[in-house]
Amino acid sequence: MNIKNYINGEFLSPVTNRWIDNYNPSIGEVYGQLPNSDVEDVENAYQAATKAFPGWSNTSIDERSKILSKIAGLLEEKLDFLAEAESKDNGKPFRLAKAIDIPRAAANFQYFANAITQFSSEAHESIGLDAMNYTLRQPIGVVSCISPWNLPLYLFTWKIAPAIAAGNCVVAKPSEITPMTAYLLGEICNEAGLPKGVLNIVHGLGTTTGQAIVEHPHIKAISFTGGTATGAHIARVAAPMFKKLSLELGGKNPNLIFADCDYDNMLKTTVRSSFSNQGQICLCGSRIFVEESIYEKFKTDFVKKVQQLKVGNPFDSETNIGALVSKSHLEKVKSYIAIAADEGGEILAGGEQVVVEGYENGYYLQPTIIEVKDNNCKLNQEEIFGPVVTLMPFKTAVEALALANDVKYGLSATLWTNDLKRTMRISKEIHAGIVWVNTWLLRDLRTPFGGVKASGVGREGGFEALQFFTEAKNVCIKY
């Protein structure tokens, strides 16, 4: 199936007629093509967005809210269809896409459909000066949303929904590795009555399509989720052009487990936080630090639980671990496993590629646990972004905090303890944009989301996203 660009409400082939193969990771075969768009396609999308902006930015809040709600409803109606498309395109288990990815995409639109009706500005009476100040929150204009391959529709909509809710028009680029559900979103937007040009979706490589978007002199803001190196490149290009930037980048998230935790709940959740979506979630706890007194017990129990996970066909209802997203990504993850012994690590479970009967060319890998001796090893310092976690013991809370913070990233952290003082102290001092205590990936869409250090700049979610996609203008009236 050939995917096309969605520009001005129409589905168009790339101007140059250049295409990229689209692979099904579960079988390792091409099942369609997508545009390799260039500067001309991006410019066409920009022009469509520019033309649509005056009308959309002056559309009433109620009308914008109604259209976003309609998109959310259509996503819910097409749950099975979209989940199947996501699973085929990404390699993740169908039941995961059905339970998490597509419902969250619908929730993104519904949340911002509601949030925009509550997004208010401020007024300040300057008593004694006979003046009134009030703040306008105005849409920026044409903005760009660039999303990754790990949670394709989930994260694509997380950016697009607040951008259009706030009155902007969008030139969006999904990952070239997982373009299918973004393409289907265009069809849904037409069905929901979104005006032409409000959302434009341009497919292609980051080095061509993405670069054209970032370099465009009149696209005024960029919301990007992806790798830290790519984020740094975007910042170098966009910052001198004074574009607004929101960059949600890599993570190497610590999972701190103390002996006083609710052990059974912790164990079950840690298996999930380590290997959900084949470990291809920026929030997965990839560095597991365990208090020394329960370390050996945890190691035994954790290995046993992980070895019970089934690697297989994403459409098998019993599959826990599907295919990795691409052959190149599989090879990257395997390369990290290969250096474990050189760094003094011991593979406790997994580490091998899996051949699934009937899907022999798919990109499957065993969930892998590696015991390491030094937090400074590559396995603990570099983002692997696959079904690989490391284990290390610690003796004190001070040591645990030092290990957690001794990394260039700072996206999320998970803390398992029933000690309130410890919880408060570590939550305050840990270098992370989000801290989960006795849970993982429990999200309230009203809360700010993002990282510190090399994990990014800015925050998404709630009113933070609506503030990013608007400009504040102060008006002062003397009376």
N, C-alpha and C positions, 0 to 999 in steps of 0.2 A: 504494500500500500504506500503510495506517495503522499507525504504530508506537504502542505503548502503554507506559505506565509499568510497571515491574517491581517490585511491592511485595508482600512476604511470599510470594514464590514464585509470584505470579499476575500476569497481564497485565491492567492496568486502564486504562480511559479516564480523562481528567482529571475531577475533581469538577465543574468548571464547564462541561465539554464544549467548552472553547475549544481551537482547533487552530492549528498553524503549518504553512505550506506547506514541503515539502522539495523542493529543486531538484537536478536532475542537471546539474552544471556543464558537462559535455561537450556538452550540447545546449541548455542554458539553459531547461529546461522543468521544471515541477512533475511529480514522479512519485509523490508520496505526502504524507502529513501526519504530524505528531507533536504530542503534547500541549503545550499552553501551561500548564504546571502552576503552581499558586499555593501559598499558605501551607497550605491544607488538604491538598493532596497531599504536601507535604513533611512535615507533621505525621503523616500516615498512615504514611509511610515511616519516620519517626523512631520511632513507636510499635511498628512491626513489628521494627525493629532493637533497640529496648529490650527487647522481649519475648524476642528470640532471644539476647540477650547472655549471660545467666547460663549457658545450656546450652553456647553456643559457646566462651565463655572458659574453661570447665572441660572442654572436649573435649580429649582427649590430643593431644600434639604429633604422634604417629604418625598419628592419625586425620585431623587437619587436613592433614598432609603428603600423606596418601594422596588426599584429595579434591582438593587443588590439583594433584597430579600427574595426576589423572583429567581435570581441566579442561584442562591442558596437552595431554594426549593427544587430546582431542576437538578442540581448536583445530588440531592438526596433521592430524587426519583430514579436517577440513573446509576444508583449505587453499584449494583452488580456489574453493569456494563463498564463503568469507569474503573472499578477495582480489577476487573479482568484485564483491561488495557494497561493499567499500571503494573500489574504483576508480570505481564508478558514483556513489557518494555524495560522493566527494572530488574527482574529476577527475584523480587521479594515474594514471600508466600501470599497467595491470594487472600487467605483469611486475615492476614495482617493489613493488607490494603483495604479490605472491606471493613475491618474493625477500627482502623486508625486513620489511614491516609485520606480516604474520600470523605468520611464524616468530618474530619478536621477541616478539609477544604470548604465544605458547606458551612461549618461553624465560623470560619474566617469571614465569609461574606455576611453571614447573619449577624455576627458580632459587630462588624463595622457599619452595617445597615442601622443597627441600634445606636452605636456609639456616636455616629455623626449627629444624631438628633439631640444628644446631650453635651456636645462639644461646645463650650461657651467661651466668650472672651471676658475681659476684665474692664472695670471702670474705676477711676480714682478721682474723687473730688478733692481739689486742692483748696482746702478751707483757708480763708484769709487772703488768698490770691485771686479769688473770684474766677476760678478756672475749673474746667472738667477735662480729664484725660480718659480716653477710652482706647481699647486695643482692637484692631481688626485682625482677624486670622484669615488670610487670603490664600487661595491655591497658588502654587508656584508657577504653573504653566505646563510645559511638556517635561515629563520626568521619565526615568528609566528604571525598570526592575529586572534584575539579572539573578536567576535562581539556579541551584545545583541539581545534581542527579539523584541524590539519596532519598529525598522525600519530594518527588517532582511536583505534583499538583498541590500538595500540602503547603510547601514553601513558596510556590509561585503565587498562590492566592493570598498568602500571608502578607505579601508586598502589594499586590495589585489592588486588593480590596480597600485598604486605607487610602491609597493614592487616588482612586477614582471617587471614593466616598467624600474626600476633601475637595473635590472639584477639579482635579488635575486630569490631563490626558496622558496616556502611557505608551511608550515604546518598550516592549518587554522582550526579553530573550531567555527562553528556557535552555537547559543544558542540551547540547547536541546529542548526548548519550541517551537521554530519556525525553524525547519531544512529544510523545503521543498524546498524553492527557492535556498538555497545553494547547495542542491543535484542536482537541475536542472541546476545550473551554471556549474557543472562538465560536463554535456552532451553538453552544449553550447561550453565549452572550447575545447572539442574533435572535435566538428563540425568546430570550427574556426581554428583548426590546431595547438593549443598550444602544444608544445612538452611534452611528458610524463614526469611526475615528477616535472614539474615547479610549478604546483599547486596541493596540496594534501589536501583533506577535510576529517577531522576525526570527527565523531559525538560522543556525549556522555555527561555525567554530568561534571560539573565544578570540582567536588571533585575527580573525577577519571581521565577523559580524560584531562581536563584543568590542573589539578595538574601534570600529566605526562609531558605535554608540558612545563609548567613553570619550572619543575625540570630538564628537559633534559639538560645534560651538554654541548651539542654542538649546541643547538638552540640559536643563538647569539643575537636576538632582539625580543621583544614582543610589539606588538601594541594592546592595550586592551581598549574596551569601555564597561562600565558597572557600577555596584554599587561601592561606595567609600570603603566599607568594603572589598570587593573582591580585589579592586585595592591595598589597603594597604597590604593585604595578599600576592599578587603577588610581590609587592616591597620587602617585607621581605624575600621572597624566592629568588628572582632574583638578587637583588642588591649585595649580597655577591658573586654572580657568575659573576659579572661585565657584565651583559647583558644590552644592550640599552633598555630603557623603554619609551613608550609613553602611558600615562594613561589618558583617557577621562572619567571622573567619574560623580558623581551626581551633581544636581543643585537644588537650591531653589531660583528661579530667581525673582527679583523685577520688577514690572511694575509701573513706576512713572508717574502719570497723573496730569498735571498742567492745570489750568483754561484757559490758553491762547492757548490750543491745537486746532487742527481741530477736533471738537467734534464728528461729524458723522463718520469720517474716523477712529478715535480712538476707538469709540464704536464697530464698525463692526470688526475691527482688534483685539480688546481685547477679543471678544467672540471667535475668531479663535485661538488666542495665548493662551487662557485658556484651550480649550477643543479639539483642533485638535488631532486626533489619540487617542481619549478617555483620553486626558491629558497625554498620555504615550510618551512624547517627552522630552528629557532632557532640552530642551530650552523653554518649556512652561513657561509663566509668572504666577507662582502659588501664589505670594504675590502681591496683587494689592493695591497700596497706592495712594490715591486721594486727591487733594487739597481741603481743607475744604469748600471753597465757592461753589464748584460744587459737593460735595460728595453726598448729598441727591438726587440730580437729577441723577447723575451717578448710584447710587444704584438702584433707581426705574427703569431706562431705561435698565440697565444691567440685572437685574432680569427678566424683561419682555422679552428681547431678548433670554436669556438662556432658559427660560421656553418654548420657541417656537421650540427649537431644538428637533428633533425626534430621540428617541432611538429605534433601531430596527435591524432587519436582515441585515447583511452587504451587501447582494446582492439586497436589495431594493433601488432603485435609489433615494428615498426620505430620506433615513437614513442619519442622521448627526453624530450620536454617535453609534458605533458598540459595539461589546462585548469586555470586558477586556480580557487580554491574557490567564488567567488561573483562576481556582477556588481559588487557594491559594492567588493569587494577589488580586482577588475580596475581599476576607476576610480581607486581610491586609488593603485595602483602606477603607472598611467599619469600621474597628476598629478605624481608625483615626476620622471618622465622629462621632462615638459613644462617643468620649471623648470631643467633642465640648462643650457640656453643662458644663462638669466638669471644663473646662478652661475658662468659662465665655463667650463662643462664642454663637452666634445665627445663626441657619440655616435659610437663607433667601430663598433658593430655593433648590429643590432636596433632596438628602440624602437617598433615598430609592432604594432598588434593584428593577429591572423591570422584569416582566414576559412578554415575547414577544410571541404572539400567534403563535403556530407551532414550537416555539424554546424555550419551557418552561424551559429546563435545561441549557440554555445558561447563560453566565456570564455578565449580563447587569446591569448597574447602572445609575441612573439619574445624569446629570451634577449638581454639588453641589456648592453653594456659602455660605460661612460662614463669618459672621461679627465677628471680634475679637477685643479685647480691649488692648491686650498686645503682642508686637512683640516677647516676650520671650516664648510664649506658644509653645507646641509641634507642633501644626498645622503650625506655622510659622518657626519653626527651623528644622524640620525633613522632609526629602524628602518623599512625599506621592506617587507621580508618578501615578496619576490617575485623573479622572475628578472632582477635588476638588480644589477650589481657596478660598483665604481669602481676606477680605476687611478691610482696616483701613484708616482713614483720617489723613492728616498732615496739619500743618499751614504754614511752611516755607520750602524753598529749603534746608536749613541746616538740618532741622528735617528729611526731606525726604531722604537725603543722608545718615544720621545716621541710619535710619531704614533699608535702603537698604543694608548697609554694616554690620549690626549687625546680622551676620549669618556666619556659618563656611564655606559655599560654595561661589563660585565666578565664575560661568560659564558664564551666560549672563545676560543682563539687557535691559529693554526697557524704553525709555524716550519719553514722549509726551509733547512737548512744541514748541512754535515758537520764543522763546527768545534765540538768538544766544549766548549771554554771558553765560546764564544758561546752555545751551547745552554744550559749551566748558568746562565749569568748572566741571559739573557733570560727563561728559564723561571721563575726566581726573582723577577724584578723586574716582569714583565708583570702587569697587572691582569686576571686571569681565573681562573675556578674550575677550568678544565681547559685544558691545553696539549697539543696534538699536535705531535710533532716528526717530520718526514718521513713523515707519514701524516695521515689525517683520518677521523673517525668510527669509529675502531677502539675498540670498547667492551668492557670486561671488567665484567660486572655486579656484581662484588665491590667495585668502586671507588666512592668518593663522587662525586656529580654535583650541580652547582649553580653559581651565579654570585656575583659580588660587585658592589658599588655598586648601580646600578638594575637589575641582572640578577637580584636576588632575595635571599632569606634562607633559610638552612638547606641541607641536603644530602639527596639521595635516593640510592638504590642501596645494595646490600650491607647490612651491619649498621647503617649510618647510618639507613636507612629503618626497620628494626626498632626501633632506639632511639627514633626519632621517634614511632612508633605504640605505644610503651609508656611507662609511668612508672616511674622508679627509686624504690624504697623501701628505706631502710636499716633493718635490724633488729640491735639490739645486745643481746647476752645476757651477763650477768655470771654466772660460775660459781664 
